[in-house]
Amino acid sequence: MSALSQKRCVPCDSGTPPMSKEDGQKYLREIPGWMLDDNHIVREYKFKNYLDALEFAYSLGKIAEEEGHHPDTLIKWRRVKVSLTTHAIKGLSENDFIIAAKAEDLYRKFMR
């Protein structure tokens, strides 16, 4: 469990600068499997079946709603692709990494 997954998202306003790529790389060390893609972080999760993938996406959606920070989610057969960015600042913020860490914790529950 990452320390990031214990944090809460904080709203960003348009005056908040996006995170530098260097800082983004540092945060990525806490969430293995995620990749930096321009001003997004992205990960694809694999599941035993379609319904597990669907349940993961739904559960992540509930977490995102509680945090007020929503990923782009693509559900495929036995896979879920998650992409995070902070639209208000047109780049990455700590919030993206917090949701990614919470997604990692959630995924571990599905892999038991």
TIFI-941594 format. One record per atom (N, C-alpha, C, O, CB): z, x, y. Coordinates in steps of 0.001 Angstrom, whole numbers, plus 500000, padded with zeros to 6 digits. Each point is the difference from the previous one (the first is absolute). Glycine has a CB too. Example, Ala and Ser with C-alpha at 12.3 -4.5 7.8 and 13.67 -1.06 7.14 Angstrom:
<sites>
507800513190494310/500000499110501190/500000500900501200/500665501036499981/500581497072498846/498034501542502223/500060500820501190/500730499230501090/500169500509501108/497686500675498264/
</sites>
This chain:
<sites>
500000500843498819/500000499157501181/500000500888501245/500835500894500139/500388497259498614/497859501595502118/499875500753501242/500968499455501046/500295498806500025/497290501685499455/502899500390501373/500841499551501118/499226499044500895/500589499137500650/500693503023499277/497409497992500105/499172499100500808/500122498554499548/499957499089500826/498468502788499568/501727497904498317/500046498621499505/501278499282500412/500093498780499872/498502501922498203/502390500042502418/501247499396500467/499942499644501487/500898499337500518/500327501965497735/497726499136502426/499851499728501431/499367498636500219/499460499394499074/500329503062501383/500284497072500776/499368498746500413/498900500324501009/500112500955500768/502040497726498835/496800500527500387/498913500177500959/500458499567501389/500757499043500160/497534500588498017/501226501104502816/500301499722501402/498681499714500701/499065500791499877/503017500692500103/497811497406500756/498743499681500667/499548501116500940/500805500605500708/499786496983499123/498109502666500158/499396500980500909/499254499230501088/499373498975499729/500405502779498413/500295498744503073/499187499387501040/498777500879500260/499906501111499478/502142497805501565/497040500592499746/498738500716500215/500189501340500699/499083500821499992/499785496985500118/502299502444500497/500254501282500651/500526501076499062/500126501161500389/500317497571501659/499863500884496719/500497500957499017/498842500863499502/498981499460499570/502869498946499742/498280502922500737/498892500829499505/499962499991498468/501046499939499355/499126501524502700/498627498597497365/499907500090498543/500531501349499514/500020500984500739/497988497466499284/502413501567498740/500519501206499364/498886501045499869/498842499654499761/502875498969498981/498634502628501412/499018501073499814/499672500137498510/500782499575499149/500082501640502915/497997499369497628/499638500224498597/501004500928499322/500294499837498816/497284499823501759/502943501305500164/500985500916499439/501266499257499592/500541500233498919/498529501613502494/501403497257499453/501177499204499657/499693499069498832/500839499798499122/499947500321503263/498018499321497608/499585499147498891/500035500745498674/500432499449498987/498138499263502590/500980502532498425/500029500818498780/501438500229499532/500270499998498799/497591501127501912/503054499072500225/501409500189499637/500565498743499337/500694500082498986/499574501537502924/499430497230498666/500481498742499424/499387499751498622/500654499434499124/499637499643503192/498472501336497490/499339499790498705/500746500684498856/499937499548498857/497882500283502341/502874501239499104/500768500706498960/501077499104499383/500425500222498866/499150501936502338/500861496831499547/501039499096499506/499437498846499171/500756499271499357/500597501329502635/497334499235498021/499389498885499270/498794500504499191/498853499745500367/501919498619501429/499493502344497117/498909500537499175/499031498904499562/500392498861499746/501145502945499461/497199498569500715/498967499054499594/499259499384501168/498899499477499830/502446500057498178/499241500521503166/499354499469501198/499120501081500616/500305501190499914/501629497225500497/496974501154500211/499069500941500643/499777499597501452/500009498820500350/498858501630497438/500938500547503029/499658499782501397/498495499797500080/499229500826499511/502741500572501310/497618497513499790/498585499673500146/499763499625501454/500164498842500384/499642500370497196/499810501761503221/499802499814501433/501322499573500632/500935500800500032/496627498576499616/502551499401500854/501259499554500603/500698498953499125/500730499146500504/498317501329501773/500718499602496408/500627499131499003/500641500864498913/499634501160499812/498681496991500656/502646501262498824/500417500571498728/499638498982498920/500110498792500210/501799502569500857/497657499140497780/499418499142498975/500518500397498624/500217501180499722/497729498496501692/502248499324497730/500341500251498600/499492498852499162/500036498843500419/501999502488500230/497485499000498151/499621498974499037/500983500054498837/500241501060499423/497304499083501246/503016498707498999/500956499866498907/499302499396498793/499130499140500143/502779500597501488/498475500717497172/499436499491498749/501063499217499247/501181500348500020/497209501593499858/501170496987499451/500905499113499279/499488499718498602/498833500242499689/501866498736502469/500192500504496998/499651499677498617/499074498794499914/499193499891499078/502992501055500199/497940498143501700/499166498802499978/499823499459501418/500631500458500953/500165499003496709/498337499566502435/499665499415501301/501199499304500638/500218500121501206/497433499585498004/503128499567499990/501124499252500561/501077500920500563/500632499661501000/498894498512497380/500695502979501003/500941500965500572/499491500497501351/500776500146500944/499948500547496740/497994499562502404/499410500436501270/500182498922501069/500350500295501142/497965501113497608/501446497357500868/500152498878500922/501452499855500453/500264499793501185/497803499053497704/502868501261500177/501419499887500319/500455501143500910/500789499785500920/499589499057496884/499128502373501939/500322501141500861/499523499723501426/500755500187500954/499077501394497074/498928497979502117/499446499738501331/500813498925500726/500279500121501193/497430500521497973/502667498314500106/500802498931500595/501375500530500422/500467499706501101/498316498593497482/501857502471500554/501324500548500298/499946500961501185/500896500001500845/499728499754496739/498336501054502475/499826500904501138/499766499200501281/500474500379501071/498583501391497397/500219497138501415/499781499131501155/501299499431500549/500165499884501214/497604499556497866/503153500204500029/501301499489500446/500792501093500714/500646499739501015/499369498623497074/499935502854501382/500668501130500670/499385500225501383/500717500169500987/499786500904496771/498186498926502300/499302500224501272/500373498930501031/500189500299501179/497912500781497569/502000497693500800/500367498914500912/501417500198500532/500250499778501185/498218498661497574/502459501974500382/501373500280500434/500045501126501020/500801499970500935/500029499259496847/498305501767502033/499981501173500882/499142499787501253/500112500758500965/500233500664497016/498812497562502006/499117499774501144/498911501050500122/499510500276501095/502383498641500049/497730501671497717/498964501042499996/499164499809498735/500498500175498888/500970501472502436/497276497999498850/499187499490498896/498862500941499608/499205500409500846/501365497306499915/499357502624497956/498893500840499521/498744499162499756/500058498777499878/501602502798499072/497225499111500984/498785499392499466/500101500182498494/500263501102499517/498300499369502592/501230498452497156/500179500023498554/498756499445499325/499529498913500333/502965500837499928/496978501014498782/498837499578499227/500422499902498544/500405500992499394/497970500097502240/501528497715497810/500379499772498610/498735500043499152/499028499294500267/502989499298500409/498018502251498295/498900500123499050/500557499762498603/501200499777499840/497549501864501660/500403498403497507/500455499837498630/500882501183499637/499522501132499918/498398497560499465/503376501050500397/501008500980499611/500239501097501038/500545501055499675/498818498475497996/500234500226503563/500187500990501070/500295499300501319/499540498885500249/498915502716498572/502319499077502017/500237499531501363/499846501206500915/500665501020499817/500915497103499424/497548501752501733/499813501056500989/500720499583501282/499793498904500520/497962501783498464/503094500214501513/500798499731501192/499616501010501070/499939501202499741/501975497853498879/497829500448502579/499650500847501135/500904499632501169/500189498823500306/497398501389498909/502968500803501430/500936499777501105/499586500760501245/499595501160499928/502226498486498420/498283499701502775/499836500586501316/500755499111500970/500313498857499670/497417502175499756/502566499467501752/500660499185501015/498953499606501029/499610500801500849/502633500359498791/497310497600500272/498896499534500840/500334500072501490/499127500303500813/500172498200497324/501954501221502228/500389499975501415/499787501348500684/499770500053501208/501901498187498239/498404502854499783/499843501328500606/498741500709499512/499734501147500361/502744499005499826/496752499142498985/498738500531499467/500206501339499272/499251500958500194/499524497880501673/502249501193497303/500292501220499244/501238499808499148/500455498878499777/498492502512502019/501582499708497740/501157499955499112/501315500034500763/500123500645501042/498511500472497220/502341498173501192/501378500053500493/500918500131498795/499557499878498858/499886498719503203/501813501647498190/500961500086498902/500017498701499197/500260500025498797/501132501585502546/498335497264499298/499985498710499298/499058500008498801/500316499415498964/500222499467503193/498325501765497968/499042500058498895/500613500699498794/499798499574498863/498305500450502778/502628501026498599/500617500771498924/501205499269499412/500304500142498816/498913501965502284/501464497113499736/501113499186499503/499477498960499008/500568499839498920/500700500506503249/497669498956498184/499435498993499095/499449500677498742/500141499467498899/499292499040503071/499947502649498185/499487500733498833/501141500365499057/499864499862498784/498240501051502602/503016499550499158/501156500357499167/500570498765499303/500405500075498840/500117501836502712/499511496979499133/500475498753499389/499035499549498903/500429499451498985/500689499888503184/497581500891498031/499003499685498968/500226500866498767/499853499526498874/498484499812502901/502016501914498426/500287500899498874/501196499508499196/499964499982498770/499100501938502538/501989497683499384/501182499468499317/499632498744499205/500438499832498862/501053501105502954/497721498205498772/499570498770499334/499156500324498769/500184499394498945/499863499389503259/499041502156497924/499118500367498887/500803500518498804/499678499691498853/498504500855502796/502853500234498620/500848500514498919/500599498862499174/500161500137498787/500362501878502612/499806496873499239/500548498844499288/498953499406499037/500354499484498939/501166500032503036/497209500560498395/498941499464499167/499661500923498830/499432499561499000/499673499269503006/501244502444498123/499640500965498954/501088500175498959/499844500820499096/498754500342502562/502485498108498432/501089500100499000/499624499359498716/500793499992499058/500853500018502738/
</sites>
